[in-house]
Amino acid sequence: MTGRSAVLQGAREAAGVPAAVLVAGYIGFGALAAGHGLPLPAVVASTVAVWALPAQLILVEMYTVGAPLVATVLAAMLSSARFLPMTLTLMPMMRHARYRGWHYLVAAQLLSLTGWAMAMARFADIETARRLPWFFGFTLVCIAASAAATAIGFAVAEAITPLVKIGLVFLAPTYYLLILLGSVRDRATAYALACGAVAGPLAYLVAPEWGVLIAGLGGGTLAFLLLPGRRP
């Protein structure tokens, strides 16, 4: 299969359930941003440039409370630190002699939890030479659909109740969890998901502001310690 056909394959797979879930979430985000008084161009630009819904929600909330620009940018950056291990995991799986280094730099900038989760689930069935173009096709469709949904949500904000806005935003994390559960193929992944599921609520009860960080470090460490055959 050629690179072009791999791009089209990724685009077709994105145009189904993945894009639909992202559209729902970004309609909610667009409506929330409109309710906080942000301008439409800036809201849509955040989807294209930031391409991380949690970081975008942080930007909206900190803009609303009048936080300093430096603090806002730093908070958004810290919320996206999770992409570093995801990038380190995914990029070697797409490496092929056919592609240059800048291809991987572009792919890293386009990485999202949706693209990462779907790639981890699908790459076992895709030839190595076709994985990078598949990823580009999948991700570009997701970004385009999310940007359009952001504008739609902004336009219909007054017709959506606050509870529905929040519900739409949280559809995406639920979908990510289902993708990850469906892609479990080894004990290490199963342990990581189970420990994270337990650590998350407990960490939130102890320290809501630091719950995600504590749950990630604590759950990941516990999963590593429980893994049989680990190195001392």
Secondary structure, 3 states (H helix, E strand, C coil): CCHHHHHHHHHHHHCCHHHHHHHHHHHHHHHHHHHCCCCHHHHHHHHHHCCCHHHHHHHHHHHHCCCCHHHHHHHHHHHCCCHHHHHHHHHHHHCCCCCCHHHHHHHHHCCCHHHHHHHHHHHHHCCHHHHHHHHHHHHHHHHHHHHHHHHHHHHCHHHCCHHHHHHHHCHHHHHHHHHHHHCCCCHHHHHHHHHHHHHHHHHHHHCHHHHHHHHHHHHHHHHHHHCCCCCC
